[in-house]
Amino acid sequence: MATYVVLMNWTEDGVKNFKDSTKRAAAAEEGMREMGITLKDIYWTVGAYDVVCVFEAPDDETFAAALLTLGAAGKVRTTTMRAFSKAEFDGIVSRAG
């Protein structure tokens, strides 16, 4: 499973409905679970981003489809980073000459 860190900002509509944020997160988690994606952690934050999540997904294409669906709902905009565990990074380093 691939790991992704997702930084989210509420849209204007998302912040107007901030009180429903945990309910929206639960609904998104359920929909993603049906796609084989696991929400490992979620944090509501202050600063440059409103929400930070860590997900595991079977592949990039599945995760991209899930994020497109999430974004189409109009409540958040996302910035996504592929994350590597120490073991994965050790494997990457071993491939680099």
LINQUIDA-V730392 format. One record per residue. N is the residue number from 1. RES is the residue in one letter. PSI is psi in degrees with one decimal (NA if undefined). Layout:
BEGIN
((N/RES/PSI) (N/RES/PSI))
END
This chain:
BEGIN
((1/M/138.1) (2/A/147.4) (3/T/140.6) (4/Y/136.8) (5/V/125.9) (6/V/124.1) (7/L/127.1) (8/M/143.2) (9/N/137.7) (10/W/142.9) (11/T/178.3) (12/E/-42.1) (13/D/-37.9) (14/G/-42.5) (15/V/-31.2) (16/K/-29.1) (17/N/35.7) (18/F/-28.2) (19/K/-20.5) (20/D/5.4) (21/S/-43.2) (22/T/-33.4) (23/K/-40.8) (24/R/-38.9) (25/A/-41.9) (26/A/-40.7) (27/A/-41.5) (28/A/-40.9) (29/E/-43.3) (30/E/-45.2) (31/G/-40.1) (32/M/-36.3) (33/R/-38.2) (34/E/-21.1) (35/M/2.4) (36/G/16.7) (37/I/138.8) (38/T/129.0) (39/L/110.8) (40/K/-42.1) (41/D/148.9) (42/I/137.1) (43/Y/133.0) (44/W/128.5) (45/T/165.7) (46/V/148.9) (47/G/-143.6) (48/A/-25.2) (49/Y/152.3) (50/D/-31.6) (51/V/141.7) (52/V/130.7) (53/C/153.3) (54/V/125.5) (55/F/156.6) (56/E/134.1) (57/A/155.6) (58/P/-27.7) (59/D/167.1) (60/D/-40.6) (61/E/-42.9) (62/T/-42.8) (63/F/-39.1) (64/A/-41.7) (65/A/-41.7) (66/A/-41.9) (67/L/-34.3) (68/L/-41.8) (69/T/-43.5) (70/L/-47.6) (71/G/-34.8) (72/A/-21.3) (73/A/-18.1) (74/G/12.3) (75/K/-25.1) (76/V/157.0) (77/R/143.5) (78/T/151.8) (79/T/125.4) (80/T/139.3) (81/M/130.6) (82/R/129.6) (83/A/148.1) (84/F/136.1) (85/S/171.0) (86/K/-45.4) (87/A/-42.2) (88/E/-42.9) (89/F/-37.1) (90/D/-39.8) (91/G/-38.8) (92/I/-46.1) (93/V/-39.1) (94/S/-22.8) (95/R/-22.9) (96/A/123.8) (97/G/NA))
END
